[in-house]
């Protein structure tokens, strides 16, 4: 059969009327010849829907006109038209971005690796170097474990704005460059970056009138109405700064350590805290420090109240603001707060008092560094040692927070202590400050009780005695655990006939990372559980007879080329499987 007279090489007639076919769109013409398929994309110049009579039929058709010929104009092959299939009603589709499957923060010695760089999906103007950011996501660097969400604080070093010139139509994106590599590797699709990060410390602001000054009275005193007074960490010998500001006749007076030796005109005061936590302000007597001028309600104070371990809130615990600044929609703390400590107890003050006068704020010997750190506010234990990192000698100081509070290396407590050690010590001396490593004591014993004694009261007293003897306050950094010590504590409990210790060992919380050289990593809960259940072995893999006579607790030293901090061995009630006591019947 030959073509109809209105067929042309730059036109096509479709089998029906199609209103969705528009001029300027595209048509895909697919022609089959046996097993061969040829496809041709043609831009549509014009579209006309009209009736047509050809090949003995009459019907509506859609006439497509192209800019160029879609077939050979000299050909009169009707079979070519019959073998052709036309796809029309094209729609523009936006190209999807190239997927990036690589984890964020993977370890790489290359300084330009994603350990320091994160490319964002949009252009974000206004990000300035030096600001803090929080990176949050699910860790991908723990084998066999999922769902571990962590947050880390990073400092922005620079921001790069650019695009990939190898990708057509690529848009301009922002790339964040951090001062240090990320501590962990994250699954890319779980990562969130918090940019509006502000520093916050514990305490609620209070403003109150203390009372009226009387120039006829010496050593006039006033008491703050809403204790306890908040102290914040500072890089000074005491380790804290008060948040108290006192104004007399709208002129600020300043706090000092002692009134003795002050000139009679110096506008200063001292504060004292009693056993109940109430703070009293004491002014001068006109000879040692100025007296208060006479006035009515002219003594005012501005301070913050609230202090101690309650300020160590968990991540995400803060979600409300007492007052909402303009433009703030919501607030959250991705990172847990740390470094907050209660005031010294009487026993702690008695222990620290001699240490405070040894160095006199001038750090010369290694012992001076240890004593200074031990008396720093918020620090419960400290141990200093002179070590070498393979290139130079340094003073290594291991610290533990008061009551073993958590201390992060980005926390004010850690930074201020390190700065104070540099300020009051030799400026040329290299200082390395590390937080203690915990060693869990694993103890399993059988107890024979005396006749007529009940098992439950006796074992409860034994457990309490062990937890008290091996708690934070009674143990020192690097102090070994002796089997004889354990036996004596248990044997001293009333009702105990004799004790048979089956297991006594220590499990460190960190080990040398076999994957990332030059690092130490935390053991996972699963690894700790496995170590508790496995027999104790030496470095060569040989089984060690238990119980051991001594658990060696490390002091600061080098291990496989890495400097490790001192360890602190503790019994903890948080892991019940580490303390198992059974009755001998």
Secondary structure, 3 states (H helix, E strand, C coil): CCCCCCCCCCEEECCCCCCCCCCCCEEEEEEEECCEEEEEEEEEEEEEEEEEEECCEEEEEEEEEECCCCCCCCCCCHHHHHCEEEECCCCCCCCCCCCCCCCECCCCCCCCCCCCEEECCCCCCCCCCCCEEEEEEEECCCCCCCCCEEEEEEEEEEEEEECCCCCCCCCCEEEEEECCCCCCCECHHHCEEECCCCCCCCCEEEEEEEECCCCCCCCCEEECCCCCECEEECCCCCCEEECCEEEECCEEEEECCCCCCCCCCCCEEEEEECCCCCEEEEECCCCCCCCCCCCCCCEEEEEEECCCHHHCCCCCCCCCCCCCCCCCCCCCCCCCCCCCCCCCCHHHHHHHHHHHHHHCCCCCCHHHHHHHHHHCCCEEEEEEEEEECCCCEEEEEEEEEHHHCCCCCCCHHHHHHHHHHHHHCCCCCCEEEEECEEEEEEEEEEEEECCCCCHHHHHHHHHHHHHHHCCCCCCCCCCCEEHHHHHHHHHCCCCEEEEEEEEEEEEECEEECCCCCCCEEECCHHHHHHHHHCCCECCCCCECCCCCCEECCCCCEEECCEEECCEEEECCCCCHHHEEEEECC
